[in-house]
Amino acid sequence: MEQMIIAATGALAIFLTQQRNAALQKYACLVGMAGQPFWLMATYQADQAGMFALSAFYTLTWAMGVWTHWIRPA
């Protein structure tokens, strides 16, 4: 189940980033952020330090999108 959530949220988030419609693009960070706990848990449990660090970076990056598009809209 965890792998399915990772795949679905990751694919959908990337898909949303490439939409011409800005109203759709802003959802990418929400979908991406929703998958991050699963990425972090999976990489931690697999003892993959490099992937865990990359997942932490992605979490911060998606959080920037949430801040920019949802918490502090222009």
All heavy atoms as a GROMACS GRO file, in nm:
protein
  578
    1MET      N    1   0.082  -0.120   0.000
    1MET     CA    2   0.000   0.000   0.000
    1MET      C    3   0.087   0.126   0.000
    1MET      O    4   0.057   0.222  -0.070
    1MET     CB    5  -0.093  -0.005   0.123
    1MET     CG    6  -0.188   0.110   0.128
    1MET     SD    7  -0.302   0.103  -0.010
    1MET     CE    8  -0.428   0.210   0.044
    2GLU      N    9   0.191   0.124   0.080
    2GLU     CA   10   0.282   0.238   0.090
    2GLU      C   11   0.341   0.273  -0.047
    2GLU      O   12   0.347   0.390  -0.085
    2GLU     CB   13   0.393   0.204   0.189
    2GLU     CG   14   0.502   0.304   0.203
    2GLU     CD   15   0.608   0.253   0.300
    2GLU    OE1   16   0.584   0.261   0.421
    2GLU    OE2   17   0.712   0.206   0.252
    3GLN      N   18   0.385   0.172  -0.121
    3GLN     CA   19   0.444   0.194  -0.252
    3GLN      C   20   0.342   0.250  -0.351
    3GLN      O   21   0.377   0.331  -0.437
    3GLN     CB   22   0.504   0.064  -0.306
    3GLN     CG   23   0.620   0.012  -0.224
    3GLN     CD   24   0.738   0.107  -0.225
    3GLN    OE1   25   0.775   0.159  -0.330
    3GLN    NE2   26   0.796   0.132  -0.110
    4MET      N   27   0.218   0.208  -0.339
    4MET     CA   28   0.112   0.260  -0.427
    4MET      C   29   0.088   0.408  -0.399
    4MET      O   30   0.068   0.486  -0.493
    4MET     CB   31  -0.016   0.178  -0.410
    4MET     CG   32  -0.006   0.038  -0.466
    4MET     SD   33  -0.145  -0.071  -0.431
    4MET     CE   34  -0.286   0.029  -0.461
    5ILE      N   35   0.089   0.447  -0.273
    5ILE     CA   36   0.069   0.588  -0.237
    5ILE      C   37   0.186   0.672  -0.288
    5ILE      O   38   0.166   0.781  -0.343
    5ILE     CB   39   0.049   0.603  -0.085
    5ILE    CG1   40  -0.082   0.538  -0.043
    5ILE    CG2   41   0.052   0.750  -0.044
    5ILE    CD1   42  -0.102   0.525   0.106
    6ILE      N   43   0.307   0.621  -0.271
    6ILE     CA   44   0.426   0.692  -0.320
    6ILE      C   45   0.417   0.712  -0.471
    6ILE      O   46   0.440   0.822  -0.522
    6ILE     CB   47   0.555   0.616  -0.281
    6ILE    CG1   48   0.580   0.630  -0.131
    6ILE    CG2   49   0.674   0.665  -0.363
    6ILE    CD1   50   0.693   0.543  -0.079
    7ALA      N   51   0.382   0.607  -0.542
    7ALA     CA   52   0.373   0.616  -0.689
    7ALA      C   53   0.262   0.710  -0.732
    7ALA      O   54   0.283   0.795  -0.821
    7ALA     CB   55   0.350   0.477  -0.747
    8ALA      N   56   0.146   0.699  -0.671
    8ALA     CA   57   0.032   0.782  -0.712
    8ALA      C   58   0.055   0.930  -0.682
    8ALA      O   59   0.032   1.015  -0.770
    8ALA     CB   60  -0.095   0.733  -0.643
    9THR      N   61   0.101   0.961  -0.562
    9THR     CA   62   0.121   1.102  -0.528
    9THR      C   63   0.238   1.161  -0.606
    9THR      O   64   0.229   1.275  -0.652
    9THR     CB   65   0.143   1.122  -0.377
    9THR    OG1   66   0.254   1.044  -0.333
    9THR    CG2   67   0.019   1.087  -0.298
   10GLY      N   68   0.343   1.084  -0.625
   10GLY     CA   69   0.457   1.134  -0.701
   10GLY      C   70   0.423   1.162  -0.845
   10GLY      O   71   0.455   1.268  -0.899
   11ALA      N   72   0.358   1.067  -0.909
   11ALA     CA   73   0.322   1.084  -1.050
   11ALA      C   74   0.222   1.199  -1.069
   11ALA      O   75   0.238   1.281  -1.160
   11ALA     CB   76   0.263   0.953  -1.105
   12LEU      N   77   0.123   1.206  -0.982
   12LEU     CA   78   0.024   1.312  -0.995
   12LEU      C   79   0.085   1.450  -0.968
   12LEU      O   80   0.055   1.547  -1.039
   12LEU     CB   81  -0.095   1.287  -0.902
   12LEU     CG   82  -0.209   1.389  -0.910
   12LEU    CD1   83  -0.263   1.402  -1.052
   12LEU    CD2   84  -0.320   1.351  -0.813
   13ALA      N   85   0.173   1.459  -0.869
   13ALA     CA   86   0.236   1.588  -0.838
   13ALA      C   87   0.320   1.636  -0.957
   13ALA      O   88   0.311   1.754  -0.996
   13ALA     CB   89   0.323   1.576  -0.713
   14ILE      N   90   0.399   1.548  -1.015
   14ILE     CA   91   0.480   1.586  -1.132
   14ILE      C   92   0.390   1.624  -1.249
   14ILE      O   93   0.415   1.723  -1.318
   14ILE     CB   94   0.576   1.472  -1.171
   14ILE    CG1   95   0.677   1.447  -1.060
   14ILE    CG2   96   0.646   1.503  -1.303
   14ILE    CD1   97   0.766   1.565  -1.026
   15PHE      N   98   0.285   1.549  -1.271
   15PHE     CA   99   0.189   1.580  -1.378
   15PHE      C  100   0.131   1.720  -1.359
   15PHE      O  101   0.123   1.798  -1.453
   15PHE     CB  102   0.078   1.475  -1.380
   15PHE     CG  103  -0.031   1.504  -1.479
   15PHE    CD1  104  -0.013   1.478  -1.613
   15PHE    CD2  105  -0.152   1.556  -1.437
   15PHE    CE1  106  -0.113   1.505  -1.705
   15PHE    CE2  107  -0.252   1.584  -1.528
   15PHE     CZ  108  -0.233   1.558  -1.662
   16LEU      N  109   0.094   1.752  -1.236
   16LEU     CA  110   0.034   1.883  -1.209
   16LEU      C  111   0.133   1.998  -1.229
   16LEU      O  112   0.092   2.108  -1.269
   16LEU     CB  113  -0.024   1.887  -1.067
   16LEU     CG  114  -0.150   1.803  -1.046
   16LEU    CD1  115  -0.184   1.793  -0.898
   16LEU    CD2  116  -0.267   1.860  -1.125
   17THR      N  117   0.260   1.975  -1.204
   17THR     CA  118   0.358   2.082  -1.223
   17THR      C  119   0.369   2.123  -1.370
   17THR      O  120   0.411   2.235  -1.399
   17THR     CB  121   0.500   2.044  -1.175
   17THR    OG1  122   0.552   1.939  -1.256
   17THR    CG2  123   0.501   2.006  -1.029
   18GLN      N  124   0.330   2.036  -1.460
   18GLN     CA  125   0.347   2.062  -1.603
   18GLN      C  126   0.220   2.114  -1.671
   18GLN      O  127   0.217   2.127  -1.793
   18GLN     CB  128   0.397   1.936  -1.674
   18GLN     CG  129   0.528   1.886  -1.619
   18GLN     CD  130   0.634   1.995  -1.621
   18GLN    OE1  131   0.659   2.056  -1.725
   18GLN    NE2  132   0.695   2.022  -1.507
   19GLN      N  133   0.119   2.143  -1.594
   19GLN     CA  134  -0.005   2.194  -1.652
   19GLN      C  135   0.008   2.342  -1.687
   19GLN      O  136   0.072   2.417  -1.615
   19GLN     CB  137  -0.122   2.173  -1.554
   19GLN     CG  138  -0.149   2.028  -1.522
   19GLN     CD  139  -0.170   1.946  -1.646
   19GLN    OE1  140  -0.260   1.971  -1.726
   19GLN    NE2  141  -0.085   1.845  -1.665
   20ARG      N  142  -0.054   2.382  -1.795
   20ARG     CA  143  -0.053   2.523  -1.835
   20ARG      C  144  -0.143   2.606  -1.745
   20ARG      O  145  -0.121   2.724  -1.726
   20ARG     CB  146  -0.099   2.538  -1.980
   20ARG     CG  147   0.000   2.484  -2.078
   20ARG     CD  148  -0.053   2.499  -2.219
   20ARG     NE  149   0.032   2.427  -2.310
   20ARG     CZ  150   0.096   2.485  -2.410
   20ARG    NH1  151   0.084   2.614  -2.431
   20ARG    NH2  152   0.173   2.414  -2.489
   21ASN      N  153  -0.243   2.543  -1.690
   21ASN     CA  154  -0.340   2.610  -1.604
   21ASN      C  155  -0.281   2.629  -1.464
   21ASN      O  156  -0.257   2.532  -1.392
   21ASN     CB  157  -0.467   2.525  -1.598
   21ASN     CG  158  -0.578   2.588  -1.520
   21ASN    OD1  159  -0.555   2.675  -1.435
   21ASN    ND2  160  -0.699   2.544  -1.546
   22ALA      N  161  -0.257   2.754  -1.426
   22ALA     CA  162  -0.197   2.784  -1.294
   22ALA      C  163  -0.286   2.737  -1.180
   22ALA      O  164  -0.236   2.704  -1.073
   22ALA     CB  165  -0.168   2.933  -1.282
   23ALA      N  166  -0.416   2.734  -1.204
   23ALA     CA  167  -0.508   2.687  -1.100
   23ALA      C  168  -0.485   2.539  -1.069
   23ALA      O  169  -0.505   2.496  -0.956
   23ALA     CB  170  -0.653   2.711  -1.142
   24LEU      N  171  -0.441   2.463  -1.167
   24LEU     CA  172  -0.408   2.322  -1.145
   24LEU      C  173  -0.267   2.306  -1.089
   24LEU      O  174  -0.242   2.221  -1.005
   24LEU     CB  175  -0.421   2.242  -1.275
   24LEU     CG  176  -0.562   2.218  -1.327
   24LEU    CD1  177  -0.556   2.146  -1.461
   24LEU    CD2  178  -0.644   2.139  -1.227
   25GLN      N  179  -0.174   2.388  -1.138
   25GLN     CA  180  -0.034   2.379  -1.094
   25GLN      C  181  -0.021   2.393  -0.943
   25GLN      O  182   0.061   2.326  -0.882
   25GLN     CB  183   0.050   2.487  -1.160
   25GLN     CG  184   0.087   2.459  -1.301
   25GLN     CD  185   0.171   2.571  -1.359
   25GLN    OE1  186   0.191   2.676  -1.297
   25GLN    NE2  187   0.221   2.550  -1.478
   26LYS      N  188  -0.100   2.479  -0.884
   26LYS     CA  189  -0.084   2.504  -0.740
   26LYS      C  190  -0.120   2.383  -0.653
   26LYS      O  191  -0.084   2.377  -0.538
   26LYS     CB  192  -0.161   2.628  -0.696
   26LYS     CG  193  -0.310   2.615  -0.692
   26LYS     CD  194  -0.370   2.745  -0.644
   26LYS     CE  195  -0.517   2.729  -0.609
   26LYS     NZ  196  -0.569   2.851  -0.549
   27TYR      N  197  -0.188   2.285  -0.710
   27TYR     CA  198  -0.221   2.164  -0.636
   27TYR      C  199  -0.104   2.065  -0.630
   27TYR      O  200  -0.105   1.972  -0.550
   27TYR     CB  201  -0.344   2.095  -0.695
   27TYR     CG  202  -0.472   2.169  -0.661
   27TYR    CD1  203  -0.526   2.260  -0.750
   27TYR    CD2  204  -0.534   2.149  -0.540
   27TYR    CE1  205  -0.641   2.330  -0.718
   27TYR    CE2  206  -0.650   2.218  -0.507
   27TYR     CZ  207  -0.702   2.308  -0.597
   27TYR     OH  208  -0.816   2.378  -0.564
   28ALA      N  209  -0.004   2.085  -0.714
   28ALA     CA  210   0.110   1.994  -0.717
   28ALA      C  211   0.178   1.986  -0.580
   28ALA      O  212   0.213   1.876  -0.535
   28ALA     CB  213   0.211   2.038  -0.822
   29CYS      N  214   0.196   2.099  -0.515
   29CYS     CA  215   0.265   2.097  -0.385
   29CYS      C  216   0.183   2.024  -0.279
   29CYS      O  217   0.239   1.957  -0.192
   29CYS     CB  218   0.301   2.238  -0.340
   29CYS     SG  219   0.161   2.351  -0.325
   30LEU      N  220   0.051   2.034  -0.284
   30LEU     CA  221  -0.032   1.964  -0.187
   30LEU      C  222  -0.024   1.812  -0.207
   30LEU      O  223  -0.009   1.736  -0.110
   30LEU     CB  224  -0.178   2.009  -0.198
   30LEU     CG  225  -0.207   2.155  -0.166
   30LEU    CD1  226  -0.356   2.184  -0.185
   30LEU    CD2  227  -0.163   2.190  -0.025
   31VAL      N  228  -0.031   1.771  -0.332
   31VAL     CA  229  -0.023   1.627  -0.363
   31VAL      C  230   0.116   1.575  -0.330
   31VAL      O  231   0.132   1.469  -0.270
   31VAL     CB  232  -0.061   1.601  -0.510
   31VAL    CG1  233  -0.042   1.454  -0.546
   31VAL    CG2  234  -0.204   1.645  -0.538
   32GLY      N  235   0.218   1.651  -0.369
   32GLY     CA  236   0.355   1.610  -0.339
   32GLY      C  237   0.380   1.600  -0.190
   32GLY      O  238   0.442   1.504  -0.142
   33MET      N  239   0.330   1.696  -0.115
   33MET     CA  240   0.348   1.696   0.031
   33MET      C  241   0.275   1.578   0.095
   33MET      O  242   0.325   1.519   0.191
   33MET     CB  243   0.297   1.827   0.090
   33MET     CG  244   0.324   1.842   0.237
   33MET     SD  245   0.500   1.846   0.277
   33MET     CE  246   0.525   2.020   0.278
   34ALA      N  247   0.161   1.540   0.040
   34ALA     CA  248   0.085   1.427   0.095
   34ALA      C  249   0.164   1.297   0.086
   34ALA      O  250   0.149   1.208   0.171
   34ALA     CB  251  -0.048   1.414   0.021
   35GLY      N  252   0.248   1.284  -0.015
   35GLY     CA  253   0.326   1.162  -0.030
   35GLY      C  254   0.454   1.159   0.052
   35GLY      O  255   0.513   1.051   0.072
   36GLN      N  256   0.499   1.272   0.098
   36GLN     CA  257   0.629   1.278   0.167
   36GLN      C  258   0.641   1.194   0.294
   36GLN      O  259   0.745   1.133   0.315
   36GLN     CB  260   0.668   1.424   0.193
   36GLN     CG  261   0.710   1.497   0.068
   36GLN     CD  262   0.810   1.419  -0.015
   36GLN    OE1  263   0.780   1.375  -0.125
   36GLN    NE2  264   0.929   1.400   0.036
   37PRO      N  265   0.539   1.186   0.378
   37PRO     CA  266   0.554   1.098   0.496
   37PRO      C  267   0.584   0.953   0.456
   37PRO      O  268   0.661   0.884   0.523
   37PRO     CB  269   0.420   1.109   0.567
   37PRO     CG  270   0.367   1.241   0.526
   37PRO     CD  271   0.414   1.260   0.383
   38PHE      N  272   0.527   0.910   0.346
   38PHE     CA  273   0.549   0.773   0.299
   38PHE      C  274   0.690   0.756   0.244
   38PHE      O  275   0.754   0.652   0.265
   38PHE     CB  276   0.443   0.735   0.196
   38PHE     CG  277   0.304   0.740   0.253
   38PHE    CD1  278   0.226   0.854   0.238
   38PHE    CD2  279   0.253   0.634   0.326
   38PHE    CE1  280   0.099   0.860   0.293
   38PHE    CE2  281   0.127   0.640   0.381
   38PHE     CZ  282   0.050   0.754   0.366
   39TRP      N  283   0.740   0.858   0.172
   39TRP     CA  284   0.878   0.856   0.125
   39TRP      C  285   0.974   0.852   0.243
   39TRP      O  286   1.069   0.772   0.244
   39TRP     CB  287   0.909   0.980   0.041
   39TRP     CG  288   0.873   0.970  -0.102
   39TRP    CD1  289   0.765   1.027  -0.163
   39TRP    CD2  290   0.944   0.901  -0.204
   39TRP    NE1  291   0.765   0.997  -0.296
   39TRP    CE2  292   0.875   0.921  -0.325
   39TRP    CE3  293   1.061   0.825  -0.206
   39TRP    CZ2  294   0.918   0.868  -0.445
   39TRP    CZ3  295   1.104   0.773  -0.326
   39TRP    CH2  296   1.032   0.793  -0.443
   40LEU      N  297   0.952   0.938   0.338
   40LEU     CA  298   1.043   0.945   0.454
   40LEU      C  299   1.042   0.814   0.532
   40LEU      O  300   1.148   0.764   0.571
   40LEU     CB  301   1.006   1.064   0.543
   40LEU     CG  302   1.032   1.201   0.479
   40LEU    CD1  303   0.961   1.310   0.559
   40LEU    CD2  304   1.181   1.228   0.469
   41MET      N  305   0.924   0.760   0.556
   41MET     CA  306   0.913   0.635   0.630
   41MET      C  307   0.981   0.519   0.555
   41MET      O  308   1.056   0.441   0.613
   41MET     CB  309   0.767   0.601   0.657
   41MET     CG  310   0.745   0.474   0.739
   41MET     SD  311   0.574   0.444   0.782
   41MET     CE  312   0.498   0.431   0.622
   42ALA      N  313   0.954   0.510   0.424
   42ALA     CA  314   1.010   0.400   0.345
   42ALA      C  315   1.162   0.406   0.339
   42ALA      O  316   1.230   0.304   0.355
   42ALA     CB  317   0.952   0.402   0.204
   43THR      N  318   1.217   0.525   0.318
   43THR     CA  319   1.362   0.536   0.308
   43THR      C  320   1.430   0.518   0.443
   43THR      O  321   1.539   0.463   0.451
   43THR     CB  322   1.404   0.670   0.244
   43THR    OG1  323   1.349   0.779   0.319
   43THR    CG2  324   1.355   0.678   0.100
   44TYR      N  325   1.364   0.561   0.550
   44TYR     CA  326   1.419   0.541   0.685
   44TYR      C  327   1.421   0.392   0.719
   44TYR      O  328   1.522   0.340   0.767
   44TYR     CB  329   1.337   0.619   0.787
   44TYR     CG  330   1.384   0.597   0.928
   44TYR    CD1  331   1.497   0.663   0.976
   44TYR    CD2  332   1.317   0.511   1.013
   44TYR    CE1  333   1.542   0.642   1.105
   44TYR    CE2  334   1.360   0.490   1.142
   44TYR     CZ  335   1.473   0.556   1.188
   44TYR     OH  336   1.516   0.534   1.317
   45GLN      N  337   1.310   0.326   0.694
   45GLN     CA  338   1.301   0.183   0.727
   45GLN      C  339   1.397   0.099   0.643
   45GLN      O  340   1.446  -0.004   0.690
   45GLN     CB  341   1.158   0.132   0.707
   45GLN     CG  342   1.063   0.184   0.813
   45GLN     CD  343   0.919   0.143   0.786
   45GLN    OE1  344   0.882   0.101   0.676
   45GLN    NE2  345   0.835   0.158   0.888
   46ALA      N  346   1.426   0.142   0.522
   46ALA     CA  347   1.518   0.069   0.435
   46ALA      C  348   1.664   0.110   0.460
   46ALA      O  349   1.753   0.060   0.392
   46ALA     CB  350   1.481   0.093   0.289
   47ASP      N  351   1.685   0.199   0.554
   47ASP     CA  352   1.819   0.246   0.589
   47ASP      C  353   1.892   0.303   0.468
   47ASP      O  354   2.007   0.275   0.443
   47ASP     CB  355   1.900   0.132   0.653
   47ASP     CG  356   2.022   0.185   0.730
   47ASP    OD1  357   2.019   0.301   0.776
   47ASP    OD2  358   2.121   0.110   0.740
   48GLN      N  359   1.819   0.385   0.392
   48GLN     CA  360   1.874   0.451   0.274
   48GLN      C  361   1.897   0.598   0.308
   48GLN      O  362   1.813   0.685   0.281
   48GLN     CB  363   1.778   0.438   0.156
   48GLN     CG  364   1.756   0.296   0.111
   48GLN     CD  365   1.650   0.286   0.002
   48GLN    OE1  366   1.558   0.365  -0.005
   48GLN    NE2  367   1.667   0.186  -0.083
   49ALA      N  368   2.011   0.627   0.364
   49ALA     CA  369   2.040   0.761   0.415
   49ALA      C  370   2.037   0.867   0.304
   49ALA      O  371   1.983   0.976   0.323
   49ALA     CB  372   2.174   0.764   0.485
   50GLY      N  373   2.091   0.836   0.190
   50GLY     CA  374   2.093   0.931   0.080
   50GLY      C  375   1.954   0.962   0.029
   50GLY      O  376   1.920   1.079   0.007
   51MET      N  377   1.873   0.860   0.012
   51MET     CA  378   1.736   0.880  -0.033
   51MET      C  379   1.652   0.950   0.074
   51MET      O  380   1.563   1.029   0.043
   51MET     CB  381   1.671   0.747  -0.073
   51MET     CG  382   1.723   0.692  -0.204
   51MET     SD  383   1.696   0.802  -0.344
   51MET     CE  384   1.518   0.798  -0.355
   52PHE      N  385   1.681   0.920   0.200
   52PHE     CA  386   1.610   0.988   0.309
   52PHE      C  387   1.642   1.137   0.305
   52PHE      O  388   1.552   1.221   0.318
   52PHE     CB  389   1.648   0.928   0.445
   52PHE     CG  390   1.574   0.992   0.559
   52PHE    CD1  391   1.447   0.949   0.593
   52PHE    CD2  392   1.631   1.096   0.632
   52PHE    CE1  393   1.377   1.009   0.698
   52PHE    CE2  394   1.563   1.156   0.736
   52PHE     CZ  395   1.436   1.112   0.769
   53ALA      N  396   1.770   1.171   0.287
   53ALA     CA  397   1.809   1.312   0.279
   53ALA      C  398   1.743   1.380   0.159
   53ALA      O  399   1.695   1.494   0.170
   53ALA     CB  400   1.961   1.324   0.271
   54LEU      N  401   1.738   1.313   0.046
   54LEU     CA  402   1.673   1.369  -0.072
   54LEU      C  403   1.523   1.387  -0.046
   54LEU      O  404   1.465   1.489  -0.085
   54LEU     CB  405   1.695   1.278  -0.192
   54LEU     CG  406   1.641   1.328  -0.326
   54LEU    CD1  407   1.704   1.463  -0.363
   54LEU    CD2  408   1.667   1.225  -0.434
   55SER      N  409   1.461   1.291   0.020
   55SER     CA  410   1.319   1.302   0.054
   55SER      C  411   1.294   1.419   0.149
   55SER      O  412   1.193   1.489   0.136
   55SER     CB  413   1.268   1.172   0.118
   55SER     OG  414   1.276   1.066   0.026
   56ALA      N  415   1.385   1.441   0.242
   56ALA     CA  416   1.372   1.556   0.333
   56ALA      C  417   1.382   1.686   0.254
   56ALA      O  418   1.307   1.782   0.279
   56ALA     CB  419   1.480   1.550   0.441
   57PHE      N  420   1.473   1.692   0.157
   57PHE     CA  421   1.485   1.810   0.070
   57PHE      C  422   1.356   1.830  -0.009
   57PHE      O  423   1.307   1.943  -0.022
   57PHE     CB  424   1.605   1.796  -0.024
   57PHE     CG  425   1.615   1.907  -0.122
   57PHE    CD1  426   1.660   2.033  -0.083
   57PHE    CD2  427   1.578   1.887  -0.255
   57PHE    CE1  428   1.668   2.137  -0.175
   57PHE    CE2  429   1.586   1.990  -0.347
   57PHE     CZ  430   1.631   2.116  -0.306
   58TYR      N  431   1.301   1.723  -0.065
   58TYR     CA  432   1.175   1.734  -0.139
   58TYR      C  433   1.064   1.784  -0.048
   58TYR      O  434   0.980   1.864  -0.090
   58TYR     CB  435   1.134   1.599  -0.199
   58TYR     CG  436   1.213   1.555  -0.320
   58TYR    CD1  437   1.206   1.424  -0.364
   58TYR    CD2  438   1.295   1.643  -0.390
   58TYR    CE1  439   1.276   1.381  -0.475
   58TYR    CE2  440   1.365   1.601  -0.502
   58TYR     CZ  441   1.355   1.470  -0.544
   58TYR     OH  442   1.425   1.429  -0.654
   59THR      N  443   1.061   1.738   0.076
   59THR     CA  444   0.961   1.784   0.172
   59THR      C  445   0.971   1.935   0.191
   59THR      O  446   0.869   2.005   0.188
   59THR     CB  447   0.976   1.711   0.307
   59THR    OG1  448   0.963   1.570   0.286
   59THR    CG2  449   0.870   1.757   0.406
   60LEU      N  450   1.092   1.985   0.208
   60LEU     CA  451   1.111   2.129   0.224
   60LEU      C  452   1.069   2.204   0.098
   60LEU      O  453   1.007   2.311   0.106
   60LEU     CB  454   1.257   2.160   0.257
   60LEU     CG  455   1.304   2.114   0.394
   60LEU    CD1  456   1.455   2.138   0.407
   60LEU    CD2  457   1.229   2.187   0.504
   61THR      N  458   1.099   2.148  -0.018
   61THR     CA  459   1.064   2.212  -0.143
   61THR      C  460   0.912   2.216  -0.163
   61THR      O  461   0.856   2.318  -0.202
   61THR     CB  462   1.132   2.141  -0.261
   61THR    OG1  463   1.273   2.139  -0.237
   61THR    CG2  464   1.105   2.212  -0.392
   62TRP      N  465   0.845   2.105  -0.136
   62TRP     CA  466   0.699   2.104  -0.145
   62TRP      C  467   0.639   2.200  -0.043
   62TRP      O  468   0.540   2.268  -0.072
   62TRP     CB  469   0.642   1.964  -0.124
   62TRP     CG  470   0.663   1.867  -0.237
   62TRP    CD1  471   0.719   1.743  -0.227
   62TRP    CD2  472   0.630   1.883  -0.375
   62TRP    NE1  473   0.722   1.682  -0.351
   62TRP    CE2  474   0.667   1.766  -0.443
   62TRP    CE3  475   0.571   1.986  -0.449
   62TRP    CZ2  476   0.647   1.748  -0.581
   62TRP    CZ3  477   0.552   1.968  -0.586
   62TRP    CH2  478   0.589   1.851  -0.650
   63ALA      N  479   0.700   2.208   0.075
   63ALA     CA  480   0.652   2.302   0.178
   63ALA      C  481   0.662   2.447   0.130
   63ALA      O  482   0.575   2.529   0.160
   63ALA     CB  483   0.728   2.282   0.308
   64MET      N  484   0.766   2.477   0.056
   64MET     CA  485   0.780   2.611  -0.002
   64MET      C  486   0.662   2.639  -0.097
   64MET      O  487   0.609   2.751  -0.099
   64MET     CB  488   0.912   2.624  -0.078
   64MET     CG  489   1.032   2.633   0.010
   64MET     SD  490   1.190   2.629  -0.081
   64MET     CE  491   1.168   2.754  -0.203
   65GLY      N  492   0.624   2.541  -0.173
   65GLY     CA  493   0.509   2.556  -0.262
   65GLY      C  494   0.380   2.577  -0.186
   65GLY      O  495   0.296   2.660  -0.224
   66VAL      N  496   0.362   2.503  -0.079
   66VAL     CA  497   0.242   2.521   0.005
   66VAL      C  498   0.240   2.663   0.061
   66VAL      O  499   0.136   2.731   0.057
   66VAL     CB  500   0.236   2.416   0.119
   66VAL    CG1  501   0.124   2.448   0.215
   66VAL    CG2  502   0.219   2.275   0.061
   67TRP      N  503   0.354   2.709   0.109
   67TRP     CA  504   0.363   2.845   0.162
   67TRP      C  505   0.330   2.948   0.053
   67TRP      O  506   0.249   3.038   0.073
   67TRP     CB  507   0.503   2.871   0.219
   67TRP     CG  508   0.522   3.014   0.263
   67TRP    CD1  509   0.581   3.114   0.193
   67TRP    CD2  510   0.477   3.070   0.386
   67TRP    NE1  511   0.578   3.229   0.265
   67TRP    CE2  512   0.514   3.206   0.385
   67TRP    CE3  513   0.410   3.019   0.497
   67TRP    CZ2  514   0.486   3.292   0.489
   67TRP    CZ3  515   0.384   3.105   0.603
   67TRP    CH2  516   0.420   3.239   0.598
   68THR      N  517   0.392   2.931  -0.063
   68THR     CA  518   0.376   3.028  -0.171
   68THR      C  519   0.234   3.031  -0.228
   68THR      O  520   0.179   3.139  -0.253
   68THR     CB  521   0.474   2.995  -0.286
   68THR    OG1  522   0.607   3.001  -0.235
   68THR    CG2  523   0.460   3.091  -0.403
   69HIS      N  524   0.174   2.914  -0.248
   69HIS     CA  525   0.046   2.907  -0.318
   69HIS      C  526  -0.076   2.904  -0.228
   69HIS      O  527  -0.186   2.935  -0.273
   69HIS     CB  528   0.042   2.786  -0.412
   69HIS     CG  529   0.143   2.794  -0.521
   69HIS    ND1  530   0.132   2.881  -0.627
   69HIS    CD2  531   0.258   2.726  -0.540
   69HIS    CE1  532   0.235   2.866  -0.707
   69HIS    NE2  533   0.314   2.773  -0.657
   70TRP      N  534  -0.060   2.862  -0.103
   70TRP     CA  535  -0.177   2.842  -0.018
   70TRP      C  536  -0.177   2.927   0.109
   70TRP      O  537  -0.282   2.977   0.148
   70TRP     CB  538  -0.190   2.694   0.017
   70TRP     CG  539  -0.218   2.612  -0.103
   70TRP    CD1  540  -0.126   2.545  -0.180
   70TRP    CD2  541  -0.343   2.594  -0.167
   70TRP    NE1  542  -0.189   2.485  -0.286
   70TRP    CE2  543  -0.322   2.514  -0.281
   70TRP    CE3  544  -0.472   2.637  -0.139
   70TRP    CZ2  545  -0.425   2.476  -0.365
   70TRP    CZ3  546  -0.576   2.600  -0.224
   70TRP    CH2  547  -0.551   2.520  -0.335
   71ILE      N  548  -0.065   2.940   0.175
   71ILE     CA  549  -0.063   3.012   0.301
   71ILE      C  550  -0.049   3.162   0.278
   71ILE      O  551  -0.120   3.241   0.341
   71ILE     CB  552   0.050   2.960   0.392
   71ILE    CG1  553   0.022   2.814   0.428
   71ILE    CG2  554   0.064   3.046   0.517
   71ILE    CD1  555   0.133   2.745   0.503
   72ARG      N  556   0.036   3.199   0.186
   72ARG     CA  557   0.061   3.341   0.157
   72ARG      C  558   0.040   3.370   0.009
   72ARG      O  559   0.134   3.402  -0.064
   72ARG     CB  560   0.203   3.376   0.199
   72ARG     CG  561   0.226   3.523   0.212
   72ARG     CD  562   0.367   3.547   0.250
   72ARG     NE  563   0.420   3.639   0.150
   72ARG     CZ  564   0.544   3.678   0.143
   72ARG    NH1  565   0.631   3.631   0.228
   72ARG    NH2  566   0.582   3.761   0.053
   73PRO      N  567  -0.084   3.360  -0.039
   73PRO     CA  568  -0.107   3.388  -0.181
   73PRO      C  569  -0.082   3.534  -0.215
   73PRO      O  570  -0.104   3.622  -0.134
   73PRO     CB  571  -0.254   3.349  -0.203
   73PRO     CG  572  -0.314   3.330  -0.070
   73PRO     CD  573  -0.204   3.322   0.031
   74ALA      N  574  -0.038   3.556  -0.337
   74ALA     CA  575  -0.006   3.694  -0.381
   74ALA      C  576  -0.130   3.777  -0.403
   74ALA      O  577  -0.231   3.734  -0.444
   74ALA     CB  578   0.076   3.686  -0.509
   0.00000   0.00000   0.00000
